[in-house]
Amino acid sequence: MFSHCINFVRQHWQALTLLIMALIAVASLYPAEHLPRVPGTDKTHHFIAYGLLALPVGLARPTKFWLYITILVTFGGLIELLQPFVNRYGEWLDVAANCAGILVGLLLATIMTAVANKIKPTK
């Protein structure tokens, strides 16, 4: 089952990545007063969101892997630059939390790949 989930993400990594990017963009650029309260700090939310964003790329390991990672980091920075235009505010610490989340997401993908390679599907 675990290997099937990994394979699903690998097959659909581009669509999943774009979907997560769209969700992050909406949540980051929507007026804060209209968003639901979620437990945790702002930095925790950034960390988790960008960790999830990096996971499909980390599992797929596409040919231009580092280009995609650069795109994810740039996306996070661009969102922070756009926030002042929608009555939000960007912070450099948010960018740091985004980058930390991306790194941990990639690490988690590496661990998941190693585990999936050790598990043999039962028939």
N, C-alpha and C positions, 0 to 999 in steps of 0.2 A: 504494500500500500504506500509506504513512504517513497519508494523508488518511482511509483506511478505519479505521485504528486510532483516529485522533482522533474520527471520527464515532461509532465504537463507544462510546468513553468518554463522549462527549456524550449519547448515547442512554441509557446505563446509569449515569450519574454518581451518582445517589442510591444505588443498590445497591452500587456500587463503594466509595463513601464510607463507607457503613455497614459493609461488610465490612472495610475497612481500620481503621475505628474499633474494631471488635470484636477484630481481631488485636492492635491496640495495647493495648486494655484487658486482654486475656489476658496478653500479654507483660509489661505493667507491673504487674499485680496478682498474678501467679503467683509463688510463692516463688523467689527469685533462685537459690538453690542447686540448683534442679531445671531451670533454663534452660541450654541449650547455650552454650558459650563462643563468642563471635562476635568476630572481629578488630575493632579500633577502640575508641574510648572511649565511655563512657556518653553524653556530649554528642553525639558523632557519630551514635550510634544514634537519639537523640531528633531530631536535625536531619533525618536521612534519613527516618525514619518520618513525621514531620509534613509534610515536603516532599511525600512520596507522598500523604499524606492530603489535602493542599490541591490536588493536581494535577487530579483530576476536577472539583472545584468551579471551579477556574480555567479549565479547558477549556470547561465548560458555560456559565459566566457566567449563572447563573439570575437571574430577576427580582429576588429578594431577596438578591443577592450578598453584601452586607455583613452581613446577618443570619447567613448561613451561615459567613462568616469568623469572626464573633463566637462562633458555636457551636463552631467548631473550637478557637479560643483558650481558651474556657471549658472545653471538654472536656479539653484539656491541663492546665489548672490544677486541675480537679477530680480527675483521675487522681493528680496530685501530692499533693493533700489526702487522698486515700483510701489511699495507700501505707502510712502508718504503721499502719493497721488490719490489714494483712496481712504484718507483719514486714518491710516494706520502708521506705524513707525517701524523702520528697519533698525536692526542692531548688528554690530559686528559679532557680538557673542552668539547671536542666532546663526550667523554664517559658520561660526566655529562649531556650534552644536550640530548643524547640518553636516559638516565635514566629518565630525566624529561619528555621527550616525551612519554615514556612507562607509566609513572604514569598518565599523562593527558589522554592518550589513554584509560587506564583502567577506569579512572573517567568518561570519555565520554561514554564508554560502559555501565557503571552503570546507568548513566542518561538516555541513550537511552533505556535500558531495563525497567526502571521505567516508561518512557513515553509509551513504547509499551504495557506494562501491563495495563495502564490506558485507552488506546485506544481500543475500541471494534470494530472488523471488521464489516462493514455493509454488509448486504446481499441483 
